[in-house]
Amino acid sequence: MAQNGIQNHMTERLQVIGEEQRFTTDLSSSIENWGLLEKGFNYDLVAVFGSQSSGKSTLLNRVFGTTFEVMDEADRRQTTKGLP
């Protein structure tokens, strides 16, 4: 289903660096499952960072059709978690 002119599709996401500031243990298996081993370096990786509630998830959802949860005005709680 399209939302705001973007085709929505569920895509597996992975936090590459954990709270311990180390690569997640699932990284190798995810790279293999996604077929990236055969791609070598022929793929793109995007990182977005910024202040809380600055629109990072909204930007990713609109540009890439991802489904990151975004904060609504009533709930006003943290929706995504980054590094300390």
C-alpha positions, 0 to 999 in steps of 0.5 A: 500500500502506498503512503505519501506516494511511497510504496510501503514494503516490510524490510528487515532492519538491523542496528549495526552497532549496539549499545556497547559500541561494537558490531552486532553479532547478527551482522555477519548472518544478516549480510549473508541472508540479504545476499550482500556477500556476493555483491562485494562492495556494490551496495549502499549503506545509510546512517542518519543521526541528529537530535531527538525528535528532529525527523530522522525516522520520518526522513528515512520512511519518506525517502526509502519507504521504510516503516520506522515508528515515528512519534505522535503528538499525543504519545511524545515518547522515544521511538528509536534508540541510538548510541549513548 
